Amino acid sequence: MVYVGIDIASEKHACCILDENSKHPLAEFEFENSASGFAILLREISRHALPGETKIGLEATGIYGTNLSEFLRRNGFEITTFNPLLLKNRARGTTLRKTKTDKYDANFIARTLMQEAVQPDTDISYHTLELKSLTRLRSQLVENRSKAKIRAKVALTVIFPEFLRAFSDIFGAASVATLRKYPCARDLAKCRKATLSKLLATASRGQCGEAKAQELIGLAKNSIGTYSAARVIALQVHLDEIQMYSAHIAALDRQIKEIMDEINSPILSIPGIGYVLGATILAEIGDIRRFSSPDKLVSFAGIEPSIYQSGKYTGQGSMVKRGSPRLRWALILAARLVSNVSLVFSVYMEKKLAEGKAYNVATSHVAKKLVRVIFALLYKNTSFSDTILPSAA
């Protein structure tokens, strides 16, 4: 058996090839993250063994190793991806010297493959990869939109602070339509009530009209805001950003729903988990069969408590938070939602609260229970059976 360790980087990868009998590497080299570089790697591996006689290990470094992994799989190789934190901890246990080079890392990955019984990664389906890309992009766009909203509020705080309390949602249709035409107190104070009433009625589909127009004009005439051409322009720019991000998010939601409808995952049978949240959880879990037990999945999500032992004392500490942060976020959010609409999870939440646990601690317990339910549903490909609370029906 030949063992290939590859240290991943953005432009060049370091490779080390070992076998059980060699005291020294069979080969050590760098290759570019390109088609020609991949061809060099394939040629070097083929000199020593066939795909079935080769184990290849990579460090999980985000997107930089994606194309290489797919290339190797297309050529018949199995890949094992290592968690960087685990590799770092293992390396510390082998030497007191502070050694950190790409060549050393590649050699250490190859030796880890040789010395430990590690399992190759399972093939991730096209749908899972697409959902991961879609949900992560959506999360980024939602964050960007939130920042644009904050910047828009900052501009309004100077040019028309009273407007911030005039609507329950200042980024709703009626509010945005008003700001588009009258972006500051000075402009709004001069407009005709009939014109503003018509604008509001059209934008809000009849929900706002003359009363709201009169209120806005009154606020504008008595505003403490300071006119600033630069901040007026900034406000319009941020409103454009919000509109753009919202449009992209809506498009992603449609694509996510289309894939979720196609795969018909049982995760959607859990009350409170919709398309986007369900897709996020599925995408971050990947193939459920790479976890041998629910506890392994709980550990991967990073929602188990840490264990502290010293002398005769043994206790649990805070949540370890060492797994997938996106999966942990999605599960905590899902736990809050399902405990509001699912009888099973609501009863469990109340039980934990009655035990004196703080809300966030109780939520983490619900999240762990939810993980075990998701594990069972995905493994058995069966739907969740529960009663929805009357208030959520």
C-alpha positions as CSV (number, residue, x, y, z in Angstrom):
1,M,0.0,0.0,0.0
2,V,1.2,3.5,-0.9
3,Y,0.3,6.5,1.2
4,V,0.1,10.0,-0.3
5,G,-0.1,13.1,1.9
6,I,-0.9,16.4,0.3
7,D,-0.7,19.8,2.0
8,I,-3.2,22.1,0.3
9,A,-2.5,25.7,-0.6
10,S,-4.1,28.3,-3.0
11,E,-1.5,28.1,-5.8
12,K,0.8,25.2,-5.0
13,H,0.4,21.9,-3.1
14,A,3.1,19.9,-1.4
15,C,3.1,16.1,-1.7
16,C,4.8,13.3,0.1
17,I,4.6,9.6,-1.0
18,L,5.4,6.8,1.4
19,D,5.1,3.0,1.7
20,E,5.3,0.6,4.7
21,N,8.9,-0.4,4.0
22,S,10.6,2.8,3.1
23,K,12.5,4.7,5.8
24,H,12.5,7.7,3.5
25,P,9.8,9.1,1.2
26,L,9.4,7.6,-2.2
27,A,8.9,11.1,-3.5
28,E,8.5,14.6,-2.2
29,F,7.6,17.5,-4.5
30,E,5.4,20.5,-5.1
31,F,2.8,20.8,-7.9
32,E,0.7,23.7,-9.1
33,N,-3.0,23.9,-8.5
34,S,-3.7,23.5,-12.3
35,A,-4.3,20.9,-14.9
36,S,-0.6,20.4,-15.6
37,G,0.1,20.2,-11.9
38,F,-2.6,17.6,-11.4
39,A,-1.1,15.6,-14.3
40,I,2.3,15.6,-12.6
41,L,0.7,14.3,-9.3
42,L,-1.1,11.5,-11.2
43,R,2.1,10.5,-13.0
44,E,4.1,10.4,-9.8
45,I,1.5,8.3,-7.9
46,S,1.2,5.9,-10.9
47,R,4.9,5.2,-10.8
48,H,4.5,3.6,-7.3
49,A,1.0,2.0,-7.2
50,L,-2.4,1.6,-8.8
51,P,-5.4,3.5,-7.4
52,G,-6.7,0.5,-5.4
53,E,-3.3,0.2,-3.7
54,T,-3.1,3.9,-2.8
55,K,-4.5,6.0,0.1
56,I,-4.5,9.7,-0.3
57,G,-5.0,12.2,2.6
58,L,-5.7,16.0,2.4
59,E,-6.1,18.6,5.0
60,A,-9.5,20.2,4.9
61,T,-8.7,23.8,3.8
62,G,-11.9,25.0,2.3
63,I,-12.2,25.5,-1.4
64,Y,-8.6,25.2,-2.4
65,G,-8.6,21.4,-2.4
66,T,-12.0,20.9,-4.1
67,N,-10.9,20.6,-7.7
68,L,-8.0,18.3,-6.8
69,S,-10.2,16.0,-4.8
70,E,-12.7,15.8,-7.7
71,F,-9.8,15.1,-10.1
72,L,-8.5,12.3,-8.0
73,R,-11.9,10.7,-7.5
74,R,-12.5,10.8,-11.3
75,N,-9.2,8.9,-11.6
76,G,-10.3,6.1,-9.2
77,F,-8.7,7.2,-6.0
78,E,-10.3,7.4,-2.5
79,I,-9.7,10.5,-0.5
80,T,-9.5,11.0,3.3
81,T,-9.9,14.6,4.5
82,F,-8.4,15.5,7.9
83,N,-9.6,18.1,10.3
84,P,-6.7,20.7,10.6
85,L,-7.2,21.0,14.3
86,L,-6.9,17.2,14.8
87,L,-3.8,17.1,12.7
88,K,-2.3,20.0,14.6
89,N,-2.9,18.3,18.0
90,R,-1.5,15.0,16.7
91,A,1.6,16.7,15.4
92,R,2.2,18.4,18.8
93,G,2.2,14.9,20.4
94,T,5.0,13.6,18.1
95,T,7.7,16.3,18.7
96,L,8.8,19.1,21.0
97,R,10.3,21.0,18.1
98,K,8.2,23.8,16.5
99,T,8.2,22.6,12.9
100,K,5.7,24.0,10.4
101,T,6.5,23.7,6.7
102,D,4.4,22.5,3.8
103,K,6.8,19.6,3.2
104,Y,6.6,18.5,6.9
105,D,2.8,18.7,6.8
106,A,2.5,16.6,3.7
107,N,4.9,14.0,5.3
108,F,2.9,14.0,8.5
109,I,-0.4,13.5,6.7
110,A,1.1,10.5,4.8
111,R,2.4,9.0,8.0
112,T,-1.0,9.5,9.7
113,L,-2.6,7.6,6.9
114,M,-0.1,4.8,7.3
115,Q,-0.2,4.5,11.1
116,E,-3.9,5.0,11.9
117,A,-7.1,3.2,10.7
118,V,-8.8,6.2,9.0
119,Q,-11.8,5.8,6.7
120,P,-11.9,7.4,3.2
121,D,-14.5,10.2,2.7
122,T,-17.8,9.1,1.2
123,D,-18.9,10.5,-2.1
124,I,-20.9,13.6,-1.6
125,S,-23.9,13.9,-4.0
126,Y,-24.2,16.7,-6.5
127,H,-27.3,17.9,-4.7
128,T,-25.4,18.2,-1.3
129,L,-22.6,20.1,-2.9
130,E,-25.0,22.5,-4.6
131,L,-27.0,23.0,-1.4
132,K,-23.7,23.8,0.5
133,S,-22.8,26.4,-2.1
134,L,-26.2,27.9,-2.3
135,T,-26.8,28.1,1.5
136,R,-23.3,29.5,2.2
137,L,-23.8,32.1,-0.5
138,R,-27.2,33.0,0.9
139,S,-25.8,33.4,4.4
140,Q,-23.1,35.8,3.0
141,L,-25.7,37.8,1.1
142,V,-28.0,38.0,4.2
143,E,-25.0,39.3,6.2
144,N,-24.2,41.9,3.5
145,R,-27.8,43.0,3.4
146,S,-27.8,43.5,7.2
147,K,-24.7,45.6,7.0
148,A,-26.3,47.7,4.2
149,K,-29.4,48.3,6.4
150,I,-27.2,49.4,9.3
151,R,-25.4,51.9,7.0
152,A,-28.7,53.2,5.7
153,K,-29.9,53.8,9.3
154,V,-26.7,55.7,10.1
155,A,-27.4,58.0,7.2
156,L,-31.0,58.6,8.3
157,T,-29.9,59.3,11.8
158,V,-28.2,62.4,10.5
159,I,-30.5,63.6,7.7
160,F,-33.9,62.5,9.1
161,P,-33.8,60.7,12.5
162,E,-37.5,61.0,13.1
163,F,-38.2,58.8,10.1
164,L,-36.6,55.8,11.9
165,R,-39.7,55.5,14.2
166,A,-42.3,56.3,11.6
167,F,-42.6,52.8,10.3
168,S,-42.5,49.4,12.0
169,D,-40.2,48.3,9.2
170,I,-38.3,51.2,7.6
171,F,-37.2,48.8,4.8
172,G,-40.8,47.9,3.9
173,A,-42.3,48.8,0.6
174,A,-44.0,52.0,1.7
175,S,-41.0,53.3,3.6
176,V,-38.5,52.6,0.8
177,A,-40.8,54.2,-1.8
178,T,-40.9,57.4,0.4
179,L,-37.2,57.5,0.9
180,R,-36.6,57.0,-2.8
181,K,-38.5,60.1,-3.7
182,Y,-38.0,62.1,-0.5
183,P,-34.7,61.0,1.0
184,C,-34.3,63.7,3.7
185,A,-36.5,65.8,6.0
186,R,-35.9,68.9,3.9
187,D,-37.4,67.3,0.7
188,L,-40.3,65.6,2.5
189,A,-41.3,68.8,4.3
190,K,-42.0,70.5,1.0
191,C,-44.1,67.8,-0.7
192,R,-47.9,67.9,-1.1
193,K,-49.9,65.7,1.2
194,A,-52.0,64.4,-1.7
195,T,-48.9,63.3,-3.7
196,L,-47.4,61.5,-0.7
197,S,-50.7,59.9,0.1
198,K,-51.0,58.4,-3.4
199,L,-47.3,57.2,-3.2
200,L,-47.9,55.5,0.1
201,A,-51.2,53.9,-0.9
202,T,-49.7,52.5,-4.1
203,A,-46.5,51.1,-2.4
204,S,-48.4,49.6,0.6
205,R,-51.3,48.3,-1.5
206,G,-53.8,50.5,0.5
207,Q,-52.3,49.9,4.0
208,C,-51.0,53.4,4.3
209,G,-52.5,56.7,3.0
210,E,-53.5,60.2,4.0
211,A,-52.9,59.7,7.8
212,K,-49.4,58.4,7.4
213,A,-48.6,61.1,4.8
214,Q,-49.7,63.8,7.3
215,E,-47.6,62.2,10.0
216,L,-44.5,62.1,7.9
217,I,-44.8,65.7,6.7
218,G,-45.3,66.8,10.3
219,L,-42.2,64.9,11.4
220,A,-40.2,66.4,8.5
221,K,-41.2,70.0,9.3
222,N,-40.1,69.5,12.9
223,S,-37.0,67.4,12.2
224,I,-33.7,68.0,13.9
225,G,-32.0,66.4,10.9
226,T,-29.1,68.1,9.1
227,Y,-29.1,68.1,5.4
228,S,-26.1,66.5,3.8
229,A,-25.8,65.8,0.0
230,A,-23.2,63.1,0.7
231,R,-25.5,61.2,3.1
232,V,-28.5,61.5,0.8
233,I,-26.5,59.8,-1.9
234,A,-25.2,57.2,0.6
235,L,-28.7,56.5,1.6
236,Q,-29.8,55.9,-2.0
237,V,-26.7,53.6,-2.6
238,H,-27.5,51.5,0.5
239,L,-31.2,51.2,-0.6
240,D,-29.9,50.0,-3.9
241,E,-27.7,47.4,-2.2
242,I,-30.6,46.2,0.0
243,Q,-32.8,45.8,-3.1
244,M,-30.0,43.9,-5.0
245,Y,-29.2,41.6,-2.1
246,S,-32.9,40.8,-1.5
247,A,-33.4,39.9,-5.2
248,H,-30.4,37.6,-5.1
249,I,-31.6,36.0,-1.9
250,A,-35.0,35.4,-3.4
251,A,-33.4,33.7,-6.4
252,L,-31.3,31.5,-4.2
253,D,-34.4,30.5,-2.1
254,R,-36.1,29.4,-5.3
255,Q,-33.1,27.3,-6.3
256,I,-32.8,25.8,-2.8
257,K,-36.5,24.9,-2.8
258,E,-36.3,23.3,-6.2
259,I,-33.4,21.0,-5.0
260,M,-35.1,20.2,-1.7
261,D,-38.3,19.3,-3.5
262,E,-36.3,17.0,-5.8
263,I,-34.5,15.1,-3.0
264,N,-37.6,15.1,-0.8
265,S,-35.6,14.8,2.4
266,P,-37.3,13.6,5.6
267,I,-35.8,16.6,7.5
268,L,-38.6,18.7,6.1
269,S,-41.1,16.6,8.0
270,I,-39.9,18.1,11.3
271,P,-42.2,21.0,12.3
272,G,-40.4,24.3,12.3
273,I,-37.7,23.3,9.8
274,G,-38.3,24.9,6.4
275,Y,-36.5,24.8,3.1
276,V,-33.5,27.0,3.8
277,L,-32.8,25.8,7.3
278,G,-33.3,22.2,6.3
279,A,-31.0,22.7,3.3
280,T,-28.3,24.3,5.5
281,I,-28.4,21.3,8.0
282,L,-28.2,18.7,5.2
283,A,-25.5,20.5,3.3
284,E,-23.3,20.8,6.4
285,I,-23.8,17.2,7.5
286,G,-23.1,15.8,4.0
287,D,-23.5,12.0,3.8
288,I,-25.1,10.9,7.1
289,R,-23.4,7.5,6.8
290,R,-20.0,9.0,7.5
291,F,-21.2,9.2,11.1
292,S,-21.4,5.9,12.9
293,S,-23.6,7.2,15.7
294,P,-25.7,10.2,16.7
295,D,-23.0,11.1,19.3
296,K,-20.5,11.5,16.4
297,L,-22.8,13.9,14.7
298,V,-23.3,15.8,18.0
299,S,-19.5,16.1,18.3
300,F,-19.2,17.2,14.6
301,A,-21.8,20.0,15.3
302,G,-19.8,21.1,18.3
303,I,-22.8,21.2,20.7
304,E,-21.6,18.7,23.3
305,P,-20.4,20.0,26.7
306,S,-16.7,19.9,27.4
307,I,-15.5,17.6,30.2
308,Y,-13.3,18.9,33.0
309,Q,-11.6,16.5,35.4
310,S,-9.1,17.3,38.1
311,G,-8.4,15.0,41.0
312,K,-11.7,13.8,42.4
313,Y,-13.7,16.4,40.6
314,T,-15.3,15.6,37.3
315,G,-17.8,18.0,35.7
316,Q,-19.1,19.4,32.4
317,G,-18.0,22.8,31.1
318,S,-19.3,25.0,28.4
319,M,-20.1,23.9,24.9
320,V,-17.0,22.9,23.0
321,K,-17.8,24.8,19.8
322,R,-15.1,22.9,17.8
323,G,-17.3,21.4,15.1
324,S,-18.9,23.0,12.1
325,P,-20.0,26.5,13.1
326,R,-22.6,26.7,10.4
327,L,-24.2,23.4,11.4
328,R,-24.1,24.5,15.1
329,W,-25.8,27.8,14.2
330,A,-28.4,26.1,12.1
331,L,-29.2,23.4,14.8
332,I,-29.5,26.0,17.6
333,L,-31.9,28.1,15.4
334,A,-33.8,25.0,14.5
335,A,-34.1,24.0,18.2
336,R,-35.7,27.3,19.0
337,L,-38.1,27.0,16.2
338,V,-39.2,23.4,16.7
339,S,-39.7,23.9,20.4
340,N,-42.3,26.5,19.5
341,V,-44.3,24.3,17.1
342,S,-43.6,20.7,17.9
343,L,-45.3,19.0,20.9
344,V,-42.4,16.6,21.4
345,F,-39.7,19.3,21.5
346,S,-41.9,21.8,23.4
347,V,-42.4,19.3,26.2
348,Y,-38.6,18.6,26.3
349,M,-37.8,22.3,26.4
350,E,-40.2,22.9,29.3
351,K,-38.7,19.9,31.1
352,K,-35.2,21.4,30.9
353,L,-36.4,24.8,31.9
354,A,-38.2,23.3,34.9
355,E,-34.9,21.7,35.9
356,G,-33.6,25.2,36.4
357,K,-31.5,25.4,33.2
358,A,-31.1,28.8,31.6
359,Y,-32.9,29.3,28.2
360,N,-29.7,29.0,26.1
361,V,-28.6,25.8,28.0
362,A,-32.1,24.3,27.5
363,T,-31.9,25.2,23.9
364,S,-28.6,23.3,23.5
365,H,-30.3,20.2,25.0
366,V,-33.1,20.5,22.5
367,A,-30.5,20.9,19.8
368,K,-28.8,17.6,20.8
369,K,-32.2,15.8,20.9
370,L,-32.9,17.3,17.4
371,V,-29.6,15.9,16.1
372,R,-30.5,12.4,17.3
373,V,-33.9,12.7,15.6
374,I,-32.3,14.0,12.3
375,F,-29.8,11.2,12.5
376,A,-32.5,8.6,12.7
377,L,-34.7,10.1,10.0
378,L,-31.8,10.4,7.5
379,Y,-30.5,6.9,8.3
380,K,-33.9,5.3,7.9
381,N,-35.2,7.7,5.3
382,T,-38.5,8.0,7.2
383,S,-40.7,11.0,8.2
384,F,-41.0,12.5,11.7
385,S,-44.2,11.8,13.6
386,D,-45.3,14.5,15.9
387,T,-48.3,16.7,16.9
388,I,-48.1,20.4,16.0
389,L,-49.0,22.7,18.9
390,P,-52.5,24.3,18.4
391,S,-51.0,27.8,18.5
392,A,-48.8,27.0,15.5
393,A,-51.5,25.2,13.5
